[in-house]
């Protein structure tokens, strides 16, 4: 992609390291200017300087804590007023590995605030602008725990199940309005996530841990193939299609006037 090409601006949350920083690099290569959002201003500045030098893109940094109302409101305003924004990557998130009964309620609340509330509000800020222009892309980073919640902390799994369901509903609502939606379900990925979650990645079997670069490259390949749900580790998309078809097949029997016969008192 030539540095002179321009696909608009991609706003990426959680952009200072790991998956977010890789998205920034890859999208800059694809011709996007960038707005990088995270709490760590120093890391953001360093990344922005490198991308500006190496990729020739315009890069703005926004130091904001999306775990707070003020931080969310600041980024919402950017999404509502910057007409150059053509892509939103909702990557910011936090996890936990300890069971619920061993978890700090305040940390669980903070997780919901970041993983659910911030993602929802930023999407609500961006979507009307994209619809008005009949163009735009929303990428939401979920997790395989969205469909395998027994693996880690249940609150974390619940937040990522929300991201999956929200993205599927958003696609249903916006697909005919020119807006692309993709939800990415990474498996174990080699980032700082695991240290923050309390389970260093070195404790995981090497065979199940993907590099952040490979994860993002696979996710973007899925976007290029117009996948709504991309699971970077999944060898055969037919497995997901069968899973989703089974879910949809339940539809006609999910709501009836009378309870199921098996649940009626004998």
Buried (B, 14 or more C-beta within 10 A) or exposed (E): EEEEEBBBBBBBBBBBBBBBBBBBBBBBBBBBBBBBBBBBEEBBBBBBEBBBEEBEBBBBBBBBBBBBEEBBEBBBEBBBEBEEBBBBBBBBBBBBBBEEEEBEEEBBEBBBBBBBBBBBBBBEBBBEBBBEBEBBBBBBBBBBBBBBBEBBBBBBBBBBBBBBEBBBEBBEEBEEBEBBBBBBBBBBBBBEBBEEBEBEBEEBEEEEBBEBBBBBBBBBEBBEEEBBBBBBBBEEBEEBEEBEEEEEEEEEEEEEEEEEEEEEEE
